[in-house]
Structures are given as structure tokens and as C-alpha cells.
Amino acid sequence: MNSDASESENDVLIFGCIKYSFERHQYCCMWSWLLYKR
């Protein structure tokens, strides 16, 4: 909770998850996104 690099990695993870969720498990990505944005 103090590094920009971490945020960048999270963005990549979320982006990949969203792309994947769009074709498979949308709820899975939503769950991860919610946990990250907590």
C-alpha cells in the first residue's frame, strides 16, 4: 500500500482478469477486483 509499481501490476492483473472473465468466469474477476479495490 505504498508503491506505484504495485498499482501498475494490479492494473495488469485486473485487465487480464477482465479479458479472461469476459470469456469465462465473470464473477471470478469481479470478486478479485472487489478484493483489490477494498
Sequence and secondary structure as in RCSB ss.txt:
>XXXX:A:sequence
MNSDASESENDVLIFGCIKYSFERHQYCCMWSWLLYKR
>XXXX:A:secstr
   HHHHHHHHHHHHHHHHHHHHS HHHHHHHHHHHT 
